Amino acid sequence: MLWGDPGIGKTALLDYAVDAAGPEFTVLTCRGTRLESKLAFAALHQLLWPVADRIDTLPPPQARALRGALGFSGDTADRFLIGAAVLTLMSELAEERPVLVVADDGQWLDEPTAQCLSFVARRVQAEPVALLVTAHTDPTLGNWERVPSLEIRGLDDAEGHLLAASATPGADEALIQRTVRAAGGNPLALQELPCTLAEADTSAHAPLSEQVPVGPRLRRAFRARIEPLAPETRTVLLLTAAEDRGDGPTLHRAGGILGVDALAWEQALDSGLLTAHGDRIRFRHSLICAAVYEEAPFCDRRAAHRALAEAVTGDEADELRAWHLAAAAEQADEDVARLLERSAERAWGRGGCATAARALRKAAALSPGSGDAVRRLARGAEAAWEAGQVGTARKLLHSAEQMSSESAVAELSGGLRGVIEFARGDQERAHRFLMQDMELLPDPGRALVLGCLAVRAGWSAGRPELQAAALCRLGELARHSRFPDADLLPVLRTWWTVGTSGTPDSASAPATLTDDILARLSSSPWRLIPPTPLGVAWGLEQPLADALRAKTDELRHTDAVGVLALALAQTATLDIVQGRWAEATANATEGLRVAEEIGADHLASQCRNCLAWLAAMRGDERTVTQAAAHTLDDSIPRGVRALSAAAHWYLGMSALFAGRADEALDRLLRLTEPGHDAAHPTFAVLAALDTMEAALRAGQPEAAEPQARLLRDWAEHTSAPWARSAAHLARALLTPGPDAEQWFRRALEVPGAASRPFSFARSRLLYGEWLRRSRRRTDARVQLAEAAETFRRLGATPLLDRALSEQELTGQQLHRGRPGPESGESILTPQELRVARLAAEGLTNREIAAQLLISPRTVGHHLSNVFPKLGIASRADLARVDFEGDLRMTG
């Protein structure tokens, strides 16, 4: 990203780069314009037009998405799939020769194109692809914030003197000196200002205000160039400024409508303000365009836009006509508003949600009736929300509410205010909005989604009473409405009720969660599936994991990238408890990347929490601290106690495993402290064993007993294997003398307890420690050795060290190997693991790239790292790698 003041030389640098690339490169160029900034993918269409014939060679989902975005078909697509298609196209072009992508005037690129190009820029890794973009301002925020940038600064005085003198032959030294002082090193100013200064009624020795920015001076300079021209020539310039795309045929047709003759065109081109290349007619600099347009009287601008609206043709004629007529409108005009609304719907269908939001906002402004204006604002808010423009969506909803009422806008937008608040804001406020709006919607399916979100908002806020209220209201609506999947509500109610009152229905979720119900849940709206921490508490990780993996595989072949990120975050939690830590790391990392791309803060925090959980068990305290701090900064102000509670749990777990029991207990007790930001019933249960161990190690047994009761109650209510095992283990830790052994044994003998390897190994460790203290060294060695083997395989360094230390205390002489080649985490990076697994399934590089939103060449780069790490020579050998275990060759 090259950025700097207008006229500073950015375009000249791009021209130099294009010339330097020459025929050895594939050069693709586009330029942002004020008018086309309102048209979805207008710049991308310009950029890819020379290679449009290559689109059909892309993987089918990507080809369909890109064809739809460019208007070649009626297909709709997610913007990430469009970005992946362009990335694949660039990568495949680069297989033939290097690719240079140039985008001038990036501040005027339409939003979908800017998002697409920034997506590509962040993912270009191993490809010989260069991308250069120019803009006026520092790209510290927005689409380009993570793209390397370079500020283009002005010339020094000596260089400026040379340029000004060469641009104005015959100028005296005093004029050149004044020009250099006034221009401030800006090359365009150095060329344009001398004539203006020479004509100004100013003494050569008069002081110049150094505070006046170059912009106004340049405008005055251009104004001095424009004013002497004939009226017909100024009309040509105004048409070119209003059209803004440089489409010569359209400009000539519009000129004919306004009576402009050939002489006027000739004089305009001779003025030096315009350049012509084939059918393209453009201003030499965007500042000239701005000066021409802004200095023209409104009546002249209006006439120019009306002529252009009549003159446009081609695929984008309807959209361009709508915007030209909107620019020409003096007052509300329903016909123009209707044209803009239709334009918005077409852009939305092509993936241009940001463009649709802008068109709908303008349509609302031109609507004569308040009802139409409110409807268009509400619809525009939906488009902005889908585009990831949360602030814009909220502003449009607020504007609509100012003209109507909150309830009317909620009905028109499908309850969008509650959905936004749930995903990005305060959970208690989200619950209130969702409860109110579900009553207003005529669509039972949408009301069901809002009701389920209200339940989730109550759970996220750690407010059982809010959760219960939403469940109750859902039940009432189900009795009076034809809800889709209404027969699932009793199952969902059973599942959710634990933690709201502490006394769930007698039926347990494992008994009612049949394969048929799971299949229906996985195919219905995601809001119907309770969050995985609740499923983990119920002990339902295996059926949930099966359903989620099937859903994830399905989503990878669609354009639902946001839902894919949600599925990955949920799956990572299940992978952790099942001992699939390498897979969990890969899922959480990928989910975090996508969540950050779409600006989903809560979802990103879920992924960070998964990574913090893994880091706590691996002994990586720095990662735990950083991830938890990020989560707490996001979740506490918004009342998302589920995220805050998880962060405190992992901080406490990390301190406990590092031997700081007092610090751990202080953290973990907050999960049950009424009114605390981290108080949450579900996480209090999940963390109860950690809290209890911390209390005992800190010498506070009185704090351990409530945790043991919590585990016993949960085990009794749910019959979850992990809870029964943890309850027995808690009793063993609290029972003095030899009677404790029966409870240790019962903890290990619970059917299904071994399905959670880390927890099961921890039970063995605690039992082994008890046996060693009871002087039963031989028995202790058995339990400690089994525990150590699991911790080594998982890479759980703190508890591995503890197990090995206990083994040495039994008199064993050990060689302390560290978790290394046996740990999937330390062999492959998360992305390498993902690539290797898909390659082992027989997918080609292009197919893997399409699923992971990276380029085929990057896939090849990862595989070139994977083979030596795994000690294999080809893709065929991947079939013999145990990705579920320790990643060693299976023979």
Secondary structure, DSSP 8 states (H G I E B T S, - for coil): -EE-STTSSHHHHHHHHHHHHGGGSEEEEEE--TTGGGSTTHHHHHHHGGGGGGGGGS-HHHHHHHHHHTTSSS----HHHHHHHHHHHHHHHHTTS-EEEEEE-GGGS-HHHHHHHHHHHHH--SS-EEEEEEESS--SSGGGTTS--EE-----HHHHHHHHHHHSTT--HHHHHHHHHHHTT-HHHHHHHHHHHHHSS--TT----TTS-HHHHHHHHHHHHHTTS-HHHHHHHHHHHHH-S-BHHHHHHHHHHTT--HHHHHHHHHTTSEEEETTEEEESSHHHHHHHHHHS-HHHHHHHHHHHHHH--STTHHHHHHHHHHHH-SS--HHHHHHHHHHHHHHHHTT-HHHHHHHHHHHHHT-SSHHHHHHHHHHHHHHHHHTT-HHHHHHHHHHHHHHS-HHHHHHHTTSHHHHHHHHHS-HHHHHHHHHHHHTT-S-HHHHHHHHHHHHHHHHHTT-HHHHHHHHHHHHHHHHHS--TTGGGHHHHHHHHHTTTTS---SS-HHHH--HHHHHHHHHS-GGGS--HHHHHHHT-HHHHHHHHHHHHHHHTTSS-HHHHHHHHHHHHHHHHHTT-HHHHHHHHHHHHHHHHHHT-HHHHHHHHHHHHHHHHHHT-HHHHHHHHHHHHHHHTTTT-HHHHHHHHHHHHHHHHHTT-HHHHHHHHGGGGSTT-TT--HHHHHHTHHHHHHHHHHTT-GGGTHHHHHHHHHHHHHH--HHHHHHHHHHHHHH--GGGHHHHHHHHHHSTTGGGSHHHHHHHHHHHHHHHHHTT-HHHHHHHHHHHHHHHHHHT-HHHHHHHHHHHHHTT-------S-TT-HHHHS-HHHHHHHHHHHTT--HHHHHHHHTS-HHHHHHHHHHHHHHHT--SGGGGGGB-TTTTS-B--
